[in-house]
Amino acid sequence: MQITEAPIKATVSPSVHPATLTLPDHKQLPDSDGTFVKNFQEHPQSIVLTSSIKPILQKLHPDGHYCIGQDSGIYWRLMEPPEKGAEAPDWFYVPNVSPLLDGEYRRSYVLWKEFIAPLIAIEFVSGNGAEERDATPPSETEKAGKFWVYEQAIRIPFYVIFDGFRGNLEAYHLLDGRYAKMQPNQRGHYTIAPMGVELGLLLENDVSWLRWWDESGNLLLTGDERAIAEKQARLNAETIAEQQKLIAEQQKLIADQATLAQQQAEAIAIQERQRKEKLADYLRAIGVDPDAI
């Protein structure tokens, strides 16, 4: 399956003079903007997305060259402070890059040190969704809106906005340099063709979760769900094996009982024949023809 790669447009703020510039890398840039997680669902939701998609990504990348970011910074523009030139999607995936850089796991994703943009970025709505849909261009002193950055600067092919509070999901696909709103398929899912998967909502205990499905509409299970399913499958197999063993034992018992009944019938028949023979011998002994009786 071919993974498409988008060109990267990392920019340098005009306030930084290129002649005196030494470009920082992921070790030198902050790996956090100091903000806290805004709701309790964000962290488990990221884990669900990562755990359930890993078997798919391992098939797409047998060499292990892919990167997943969870609330990690993507630096696209040099600014002061550096955080103004970064966005931190709640979840994103980059194909065909090593998860390690300089011998250690990436602290952030620095576009001026990379050649491949993320394929998909997902934002979890914490307020009314205005921040995630903000298409405001950047200025000398202000950050650009998330929507503008993902569309115009980083050029991420797929951008997804998930509102767990309201159970809403929006997906955008970069076409001709602009985000076009995607339409769900017949299952109500959004197809992410380069990954061979679909994204949709699953309602559990009145809570909406963002989940992956395969192209046939089968839910991709998390590691815990796979372990439970495998355990249940083992238990089912053991139960079936035990039932088959019990059936075999019952069938053997029935066969043994039938054999015993046949043996008993044969023994009775022998006894009856012997009784008749003895009687015939006695009658002959007293001068009576048994055949004439």
C-alpha positions as CSV (number, residue, x, y, z in Angstrom):
1,M,0.0,0.0,0.0
2,Q,1.4,3.3,-1.0
3,I,1.8,6.0,1.7
4,T,1.6,9.5,0.3
5,E,3.9,12.1,1.6
6,A,3.2,15.8,1.7
7,P,5.8,18.5,1.1
8,I,7.0,20.3,4.1
9,K,6.9,24.1,4.4
10,A,8.8,24.9,7.6
11,T,9.3,28.7,7.8
12,V,11.5,31.0,9.7
13,S,10.1,34.0,11.4
14,P,11.2,37.3,9.8
15,S,12.3,38.4,13.3
16,V,15.2,35.9,13.2
17,H,18.0,36.8,10.9
18,P,19.1,33.8,8.8
19,A,22.8,34.8,8.7
20,T,23.0,34.4,12.5
21,L,20.7,31.4,12.7
22,T,21.7,28.0,14.1
23,L,18.6,25.8,13.7
24,P,17.7,23.9,16.9
25,D,16.7,20.3,16.9
26,H,14.3,18.2,19.0
27,K,16.7,18.1,21.9
28,Q,17.0,21.8,22.1
29,L,13.4,22.8,21.6
30,P,10.8,22.6,24.5
31,D,8.9,19.3,24.5
32,S,6.0,20.9,26.3
33,D,4.2,24.2,26.2
34,G,3.3,23.9,29.9
35,T,-0.5,23.5,29.3
36,F,-2.3,20.7,31.1
37,V,-4.7,18.1,29.6
38,K,-8.1,19.7,29.5
39,N,-10.3,16.6,30.1
40,F,-9.9,13.1,31.5
41,Q,-10.8,11.4,28.2
42,E,-7.8,12.8,26.2
43,H,-5.1,10.5,27.6
44,P,-7.1,7.2,27.3
45,Q,-8.4,8.2,23.9
46,S,-4.9,8.6,22.6
47,I,-3.9,5.3,24.0
48,V,-7.0,3.6,22.4
49,L,-6.0,5.1,19.0
50,T,-2.4,4.1,19.3
51,S,-2.9,0.6,20.6
52,S,-5.6,-0.4,18.1
53,I,-3.7,1.0,15.0
54,K,-0.3,-0.6,15.8
55,P,-1.0,-4.0,14.1
56,I,-2.0,-2.1,10.9
57,L,1.1,0.1,11.0
58,Q,3.4,-2.8,11.7
59,K,2.1,-4.4,8.5
60,L,2.6,-1.1,6.6
61,H,6.0,-0.6,8.0
62,P,7.7,-4.0,8.7
63,D,11.0,-2.1,9.3
64,G,9.3,-0.2,12.1
65,H,9.8,3.2,10.4
66,Y,6.8,5.2,11.5
67,C,6.2,7.7,14.2
68,I,3.2,8.4,16.4
69,G,2.9,11.6,18.4
70,Q,0.5,12.0,21.3
71,D,0.2,15.6,22.4
72,S,3.7,16.1,21.0
73,G,4.9,19.3,19.4
74,I,5.4,19.8,15.6
75,Y,7.8,22.7,15.1
76,W,7.0,24.4,11.8
77,R,8.3,28.0,12.3
78,L,11.2,29.5,14.3
79,M,9.8,32.1,16.7
80,E,10.6,33.4,20.1
81,P,9.5,31.9,22.4
82,P,9.8,28.6,20.4
83,E,6.4,27.4,21.4
84,K,4.7,30.1,19.3
85,G,6.1,28.3,16.2
86,A,4.7,24.9,17.2
87,E,1.5,23.0,17.3
88,A,0.9,19.9,19.4
89,P,-1.9,17.7,17.9
90,D,-3.5,15.4,20.3
91,W,-2.5,12.5,18.0
92,F,-0.6,12.3,14.7
93,Y,1.1,9.7,12.6
94,V,4.2,10.1,10.3
95,P,5.0,7.4,7.8
96,N,8.5,6.2,6.8
97,V,10.5,7.9,9.6
98,S,12.3,6.2,12.4
99,P,10.8,6.7,15.9
100,L,14.4,7.3,17.1
101,L,16.5,10.3,16.3
102,D,20.1,10.7,17.4
103,G,19.8,7.4,19.2
104,E,16.8,8.4,21.4
105,Y,13.0,8.7,21.1
106,R,11.9,12.0,19.5
107,R,11.0,14.7,22.0
108,S,9.2,16.6,19.3
109,Y,8.9,16.7,15.5
110,V,11.0,19.4,14.0
111,L,10.1,20.1,10.3
112,W,13.3,21.9,9.4
113,K,15.1,18.7,10.4
114,E,12.7,16.3,8.6
115,F,11.6,15.6,5.0
116,I,8.2,14.0,5.6
117,A,5.1,15.6,7.0
118,P,2.5,13.8,9.2
119,L,-0.1,11.9,7.2
120,I,-2.9,12.6,9.7
121,A,-3.4,14.8,12.7
122,I,-6.3,14.5,15.2
123,E,-7.5,17.1,17.6
124,F,-9.8,16.5,20.6
125,V,-12.1,19.4,21.2
126,S,-11.9,20.8,24.7
127,G,-14.1,23.9,24.3
128,N,-16.5,24.8,21.6
129,G,-14.2,23.7,18.8
130,A,-13.2,27.3,17.7
131,E,-9.5,26.7,18.5
132,E,-9.4,23.5,16.3
133,R,-11.2,25.3,13.4
134,D,-9.2,28.5,13.6
135,A,-7.9,29.4,10.1
136,T,-6.2,32.7,11.1
137,P,-2.9,33.2,9.3
138,P,0.2,34.0,11.5
139,S,1.5,37.5,12.2
140,E,4.9,38.8,13.5
141,T,3.8,38.3,17.1
142,E,0.8,36.0,17.1
143,K,0.5,32.3,16.5
144,A,-1.5,31.1,13.5
145,G,-4.7,29.1,14.0
146,K,-4.4,25.3,14.1
147,F,-6.5,24.8,11.0
148,W,-4.3,27.3,9.0
149,V,-1.1,25.6,10.3
150,Y,-2.1,22.1,9.4
151,E,-3.5,23.2,6.0
152,Q,-1.1,25.8,4.8
153,A,2.2,25.4,6.7
154,I,2.6,21.7,7.6
155,R,0.2,20.5,4.8
156,I,-1.1,17.5,6.6
157,P,-3.1,15.4,4.2
158,F,-5.8,14.4,6.7
159,Y,-7.0,16.5,9.6
160,V,-9.7,15.2,12.0
161,I,-11.6,17.1,14.7
162,F,-13.2,14.9,17.4
163,D,-15.7,16.4,19.8
164,G,-16.3,13.7,22.5
165,F,-18.5,16.0,24.6
166,R,-21.1,16.3,21.8
167,G,-20.3,13.1,19.9
168,N,-19.3,14.9,16.7
169,L,-16.6,14.1,14.2
170,E,-15.2,16.1,11.3
171,A,-12.6,15.0,8.8
172,Y,-10.8,17.0,6.2
173,H,-8.7,16.0,3.2
174,L,-6.1,18.3,1.6
175,L,-7.0,18.7,-2.0
176,D,-5.4,21.3,-4.3
177,G,-3.8,23.0,-1.3
178,R,-7.0,23.4,0.7
179,Y,-8.9,21.3,3.2
180,A,-12.1,19.8,1.8
181,K,-14.6,18.5,4.3
182,M,-14.9,14.7,3.9
183,Q,-18.2,12.8,3.7
184,P,-18.7,9.7,5.8
185,N,-19.2,6.3,4.0
186,Q,-22.3,4.1,4.4
187,R,-21.1,3.0,7.8
188,G,-20.7,6.6,9.0
189,H,-16.9,6.3,8.9
190,Y,-14.3,8.4,7.3
191,T,-11.9,6.5,5.0
192,I,-8.2,7.1,5.4
193,A,-7.2,5.4,2.2
194,P,-3.3,5.5,2.5
195,M,-3.6,3.6,5.8
196,G,-6.3,1.2,4.7
197,V,-8.5,2.1,7.6
198,E,-11.6,4.1,8.6
199,L,-12.3,6.4,11.5
200,G,-15.6,6.7,13.3
201,L,-17.4,7.0,16.6
202,L,-18.2,4.1,19.0
203,L,-20.7,4.8,21.8
204,E,-19.8,2.9,25.0
205,N,-21.6,3.6,28.3
206,D,-23.0,6.9,26.8
207,V,-19.5,8.1,26.0
208,S,-18.3,8.6,22.4
209,W,-14.9,7.2,21.5
210,L,-12.9,7.7,18.3
211,R,-12.0,4.3,16.9
212,W,-10.4,2.7,13.9
213,W,-12.1,0.1,11.6
214,D,-10.5,-1.8,8.8
215,E,-11.7,-1.4,5.2
216,S,-14.3,-4.2,5.7
217,G,-15.9,-2.5,8.7
218,N,-14.3,-4.6,11.4
219,L,-13.4,-2.8,14.6
220,L,-9.7,-2.7,15.3
221,L,-9.2,-3.8,18.9
222,T,-6.9,-2.3,21.4
223,G,-4.2,-4.5,23.0
224,D,-6.3,-5.1,26.1
225,E,-9.3,-6.0,23.9
226,R,-7.2,-8.3,21.8
227,A,-6.0,-10.0,25.0
228,I,-9.6,-10.4,26.2
229,A,-10.7,-11.7,22.8
230,E,-7.8,-14.2,22.7
231,K,-8.6,-15.4,26.2
232,Q,-12.2,-15.8,25.4
233,A,-11.3,-17.6,22.2
234,R,-9.1,-20.0,24.2
235,L,-11.9,-20.5,26.7
236,N,-14.3,-21.2,23.9
237,A,-11.8,-23.6,22.3
238,E,-11.3,-25.3,25.7
239,T,-15.1,-25.5,26.2
240,I,-15.6,-26.9,22.7
241,A,-12.8,-29.4,23.3
242,E,-14.3,-30.4,26.6
243,Q,-17.8,-30.8,25.0
244,Q,-16.3,-32.8,22.2
245,K,-14.5,-35.0,24.7
246,L,-17.8,-35.5,26.7
247,I,-19.7,-36.3,23.5
248,A,-17.0,-38.8,22.6
249,E,-17.2,-40.4,26.0
250,Q,-21.0,-40.6,25.8
251,Q,-20.8,-42.1,22.4
252,K,-18.3,-44.7,23.7
253,L,-20.5,-45.4,26.6
254,I,-23.5,-45.9,24.3
255,A,-21.4,-48.1,22.0
256,D,-20.2,-50.1,25.1
257,Q,-23.8,-50.5,26.3
258,A,-24.9,-51.7,22.8
259,T,-22.0,-54.2,22.8
260,L,-22.9,-55.4,26.2
261,A,-26.6,-55.7,25.3
262,Q,-25.6,-57.7,22.1
263,Q,-23.4,-60.0,24.2
264,Q,-26.2,-60.5,26.7
265,A,-28.6,-61.3,23.9
266,E,-26.1,-63.8,22.4
267,A,-25.6,-65.4,25.9
268,I,-29.3,-65.7,26.3
269,A,-29.7,-67.2,22.9
270,I,-26.9,-69.7,23.7
271,Q,-28.5,-70.6,27.0
272,E,-31.9,-71.1,25.2
273,R,-30.3,-73.3,22.6
274,Q,-28.6,-75.4,25.2
275,R,-31.8,-75.8,27.2
276,K,-33.6,-76.9,24.0
277,E,-30.8,-79.4,23.2
278,K,-30.8,-80.8,26.7
279,L,-34.6,-81.2,26.5
280,A,-34.4,-82.9,23.1
281,D,-31.7,-85.3,24.5
282,Y,-33.9,-86.1,27.5
283,L,-36.9,-86.8,25.3
284,R,-34.9,-89.1,23.0
285,A,-33.6,-90.8,26.1
286,I,-37.2,-91.7,27.2
287,G,-38.1,-92.7,23.7
288,V,-39.9,-89.6,22.5
289,D,-39.1,-88.0,19.2
290,P,-38.7,-84.2,20.0
291,D,-39.4,-83.3,16.4
292,A,-42.8,-85.0,16.6
293,I,-43.9,-82.8,19.5
